[in-house]
Amino acid sequence: MPSTTASIRLDRISKSFSLGRKTIAAVNDVDLVIGTGEFVSFIGPSGCGKSTILRMVAALEDPTAGHVTIGDMPPSDLARRHRLGVAFQDHALLPWLTVRKNIELPFRIANRPVDDRYVDHLLDLVGLSDFDRARPKQLSGGMRQRASIARALVLQPDVLLLDEPFGALDQVTRRHLNIELQRIWSESKITTVLITHSVDEALFLSDRVVVLSGRPGRIVKVVPVPFGRPRTPTVMRDAVFHQLSDDLTESLEGYVGTAEA
Amino acid sequence: MTKPSRLASTVYGLVGLSLFIGIWQLVGAYELAGLTWPRFTTVISYLAEPSRWGLFSRALQATLWAMGVGYIVGGIAGFSLAVLSAVFQPLRPMTDTTSAVIHAIPAIAIAPLLIILLGSSVAPAALSALNVFFIMYVSTVAGLSATTPAHRDVFRVLGSSRFQQLCRLELPNALSSIVTGLRLAAPASMIGAIIGEWFGAPRGVGLLIVSAMQNFQIPLLWSAIVLATLTSAAAYGLFGLLERVIHSRFS
């Protein structure tokens, strides 16, 4: 299948929620273009609205002001055409289906014939070939997230949206899955948005890292990541990696105190 | 608190049952509750007498028939209304209120009405259906609306239609709750059938209870009650097994 991956344009988007009589601004005037085939991470203190940004790209929320366009379409059009891939911190696999059936689900929702060979390929890619007939509850947390990422990729979507997919995993598993995700991503080079609170995860995986302020989330800085691809874990021992990691951590810490203000 | 092992819970269950039967037997033997309380053994030997089996089986058949019809009709009605209100959300308050009102009418009050409307031979099945209807409506509605936000988000992002979400997410997700409803509805359908028969059905366990009471046939009265209890418990247990299978598969 030809790659149809697209760019994402966040055109001065803001989002506020009403909570009783109060209005709470979650995202404030975020303006960014994510290039075709680019991997961009958003990091920021908790409650800064980074998940809200992803939800607006996923057509799960509408911006209060501004527009999101993917390619030249609004996200809701892409969702309707089954061209969005998403994985959340909650794996959201269906407990009554096997791993294989879960990964096939997007085909069924799109009313397309299941491409068995591609499902086999993805199962292999995420290392679940031997577990294709297992049910989610029989898998470890890391395996469930891999299945969830395979499900996000199965229709070869235009964009891949990842909302802290490894947020609930232990450090060792998380690092391991970061390495795998980098390998999987290098194969397809899909335009990807990753929401994370891990600076090292963002640096290892991304082409650019966007730092958000505390609520309401604004872009504080956008840091390009200079490493080539494919990346191996040795990148994480590089002096430049450490320098960038320290800088990013520092720019985040400046906002930890203000997040709840 | 740890869950007792299967063996332990079986033993506790048997101890409880033996205590119950033992006290029953003692109260009967020493006539502590007067002449209307027979010994356990008296009731069992009355039930076990082959010459009475025809009577009991005719009564039980009629009651089971009413239960079965009520169970199916009430179950389908409750389930369908719940699915309908899930698909057409604006209908929901209306269907909720309607089924709550139907449930609020005491069976004993509506029974005479049903007999006048439908005739005494249909009334047991109709009352049984009303009892089952509410339980199935509530359990289906609860199951359909118990999907997690993350699951609904995934379906939305994947571009699912409302119908696909119902078939691929909400209904399979509701199955556990629906099967629990089916189990709870089994004794409820029996209660409905017996109350319906109470008001002059041509035959049935309910009729047996009324006529035994009016003719002071104490062992027959108790036998009919034991029969009803056993039937109800058997149906409950059968659906309990089904429930266990479904729960391990769907959650």
Interface residues (C-beta under 8 A of the other chain):
Chain A: A58 A59 L60 A79 R80 R81 H82 R83 L84 V86 F88 D90 A92 L94 P95 W96 L105 P106 R108 I109 A110 L161
Chain B: T148 A150 H151 D153 V154 F155 R156 V157 L158 G159 S160 Q164 R168 L169 P172 L175 R249 F250 S251
